[in-house]
Amino acid sequence: MANRTSTQNLRKRVRYHYRGNAAGSTLRLTLGCLLGLELRRVGSGKRLTFGKVGEATLTQWMAENARVCWIEHAEPWALESELISQLDLPLNLDQNRHNAFHDRLKELRAQARQQARALPISA
């Protein structure tokens, strides 16, 4: 696996998952779809989020239910691949085709995107 260096530090990346929106966070997209929130086109219609109310609902749910921890590692991209291959991490799609939930989650997200594109652009 190649080094995929992020331009953001870990704090900024985690904060965005907790306070951002589904357009920029695959974690938020996944959790929102699993919670049954309605994905919508916003702005110019190219971005997909759960709208102001849905994103606020998701942020509150994450504050009450989602926790983050980490360890320092010289090559975190290598450790990530190893952990995904050895652990049951159903919310990870990347490198995780072997997980029993992979296809269902991929389909659920695709359906949400398809439905959002069929709806009018939200304010």
Backbone hydrogen bonds in HBPLUS format (Angstrom, degrees):
<---DONOR---> <-ACCEPTOR-->    atom                        ^
c    i                          cat <-CA-CA->   ^        H-A-AA   ^      H-
h    n   atom  resd res      DA  || num        DHA   H-A  angle D-A-AA Bond
n    s   type  num  typ     dist DA aas  dist angle  dist       angle   num
A0013-ARG N   A0009-ASN O   3.10 MM   4  6.40 160.8  2.14 154.9 160.8     1
A0014-VAL N   A0010-LEU O   2.92 MM   4  6.09 169.3  1.93 159.4 161.4     2
A0015-ARG N   A0011-ARG O   2.91 MM   4  6.01 162.8  1.94 148.4 154.1     3
A0016-TYR N   A0012-LYS O   2.99 MM   4  6.13 153.9  2.05 144.1 150.4     4
A0017-HIS N   A0013-ARG O   3.21 MM   4  6.53 153.7  2.28 144.0 150.5     5
A0018-TYR N   A0014-VAL O   3.11 MM   4  6.45 147.8  2.22 148.2 157.2     6
A0018-TYR N   A0015-ARG O   3.10 MM   3  5.11 120.5  2.47  94.1 109.0     7
A0019-ARG N   A0015-ARG O   2.76 MM   4  5.89 144.5  1.88 152.3 163.3     8
A0020-GLY N   A0016-TYR O   2.63 MM   4  4.53 143.0  1.76 134.8 137.1     9
A0024-GLY N   A0021-ASN O   3.13 MM   3  5.85 148.3  2.24 117.3 124.3    10
A0029-LEU N   A0025-SER O   2.97 MM   4  6.27 161.2  2.01 150.4 156.1    11
A0030-THR N   A0026-THR O   2.92 MM   4  6.03 164.6  1.95 145.6 149.3    12
A0031-LEU N   A0027-LEU O   2.90 MM   4  6.11 176.1  1.90 157.7 158.9    13
A0032-GLY N   A0028-ARG O   2.86 MM   4  5.83 165.7  1.88 150.2 155.0    14
A0033-CYS N   A0029-LEU O   3.04 MM   4  6.16 158.5  2.09 146.0 151.9    15
A0034-LEU N   A0030-THR O   2.97 MM   4  6.21 161.5  2.00 153.9 159.2    16
A0035-LEU N   A0031-LEU O   2.88 MM   4  6.08 142.4  2.03 146.6 157.5    17
A0037-LEU N   A0032-GLY O   2.92 MM   5  5.24 158.7  1.97 159.6 155.5    18
A0036-GLY N   A0033-CYS O   3.11 MM   3  5.11 155.1  2.17 100.5 108.0    19
A0040-ARG N   A0049-THR O   2.66 MM   9  5.53 166.1  1.68 168.6 172.7    20
A0049-THR N   A0040-ARG O   2.94 MM   9  5.53 153.8  2.01 160.1 161.7    21
A0122-SER N   A0041-ARG O   2.76 MM  81  5.96 171.3  1.77 164.5 162.1    22
A0042-VAL N   A0047-ARG O   2.97 MM   5  5.67 154.1  2.04 152.8 157.4    23
A0045-GLY N   A0042-VAL O   2.92 MM   3  5.00 157.7  1.97 128.2 126.4    24
A0055-GLU N   A0051-GLY O   2.82 MM   4  5.82 164.8  1.84 155.6 160.2    25
A0056-ALA N   A0052-LYS O   3.03 MM   4  6.08 153.8  2.10 139.8 147.3    26
A0057-THR N   A0053-VAL O   2.88 MM   4  6.11 154.3  1.94 148.9 156.4    27
A0058-LEU N   A0054-GLY O   2.89 MM   4  6.13 157.4  1.94 147.2 153.4    28
A0059-THR N   A0055-GLU O   2.83 MM   4  6.04 158.2  1.88 147.8 153.9    29
A0060-GLN N   A0056-ALA O   3.00 MM   4  6.20 160.6  2.03 147.4 152.0    30
A0061-TRP N   A0057-THR O   2.93 MM   4  6.18 158.9  1.97 148.1 154.4    31
A0062-MET N   A0058-LEU O   2.85 MM   4  6.07 162.4  1.88 155.0 159.4    32
A0063-ALA N   A0059-THR O   2.94 MM   4  6.16 154.2  2.00 146.4 153.7    33
A0064-GLU N   A0060-GLN O   3.11 MM   4  6.36 146.0  2.23 145.2 153.6    34
A0065-ASN N   A0061-TRP O   2.87 MM   4  5.95 136.0  2.07 144.9 158.0    35
A0066-ALA N   A0062-MET O   2.81 MM   4  4.71 159.9  1.85 128.8 134.5    36
A0078-ALA N   A0075-GLU O   3.00 MM   3  5.56 135.7  2.20 114.9 125.9    37
A0079-LEU N   A0075-GLU O   3.27 MM   4  6.65 158.5  2.32 150.5 156.8    38
A0080-GLU N   A0076-PRO O   2.81 MM   4  5.96 155.5  1.87 148.2 155.2    39
A0081-SER N   A0077-TRP O   3.31 MM   4  6.45 162.3  2.34 136.9 140.1    40
A0082-GLU N   A0078-ALA O   3.12 MM   4  6.38 159.7  2.16 147.1 152.8    41
A0083-LEU N   A0079-LEU O   2.85 MM   4  6.07 167.2  1.87 159.3 162.1    42
A0084-ILE N   A0080-GLU O   2.94 MM   4  6.10 167.7  1.95 157.2 160.6    43
A0085-SER N   A0081-SER O   3.07 MM   4  6.18 151.2  2.16 142.4 150.0    44
A0086-GLN N   A0082-GLU O   3.11 MM   4  6.28 135.6  2.31 142.3 153.8    45
A0086-GLN N   A0083-LEU O   3.16 MM   3  5.17 131.0  2.41  95.9 108.8    46
A0087-LEU N   A0083-LEU O   2.83 MM   4  5.70 151.7  1.91 159.3 162.9    47
A0092-ASN N   A0089-LEU O   3.17 MM   3  5.87 162.7  2.20 123.0 128.0    48
A0096-ASN N   A0093-LEU O   3.16 MM   3  5.21 154.5  2.23 131.2 125.8    49
A0099-ASN N   A0096-ASN O   3.03 MM   3  5.70 165.8  2.05 122.2 126.6    50
A0102-HIS N   A0099-ASN O   3.13 MM   3  5.34 156.9  2.18 109.8 116.9    51
A0105-LEU N   A0101-PHE O   2.92 MM   4  6.05 167.5  1.94 166.2 169.7    52
A0106-LYS N   A0102-HIS O   2.94 MM   4  6.08 162.5  1.97 154.3 159.7    53
A0107-GLU N   A0103-ASP O   2.98 MM   4  6.08 157.5  2.04 144.0 150.0    54
A0108-LEU N   A0104-ARG O   2.88 MM   4  6.08 158.2  1.93 148.1 154.4    55
A0109-ARG N   A0105-LEU O   3.00 MM   4  6.21 163.9  2.03 152.5 155.6    56
A0110-ALA N   A0106-LYS O   2.99 MM   4  6.17 155.7  2.05 143.5 150.9    57
A0111-GLN N   A0107-GLU O   2.84 MM   4  6.05 158.2  1.89 153.7 159.2    58
A0112-ALA N   A0108-LEU O   3.08 MM   4  6.30 155.2  2.14 143.6 150.2    59
A0113-ARG N   A0109-ARG O   2.99 MM   4  6.27 158.0  2.04 149.7 155.3    60
A0114-GLN N   A0110-ALA O   2.90 MM   4  6.11 162.4  1.93 150.5 155.6    61
A0115-GLN N   A0111-GLN O   2.89 MM   4  6.06 165.1  1.91 151.8 155.7    62
A0116-ALA N   A0112-ALA O   2.94 MM   4  6.07 157.9  1.99 144.9 151.3    63
A0117-ARG N   A0113-ARG O   2.99 MM   4  6.22 154.3  2.06 149.7 156.0    64
A0118-ALA N   A0115-GLN O   3.09 MM   3  5.16 137.6  2.27  98.5 110.7    65
A0119-LEU N   A0116-ALA O   3.19 MM   3  5.28 147.9  2.30 100.6 109.8    66
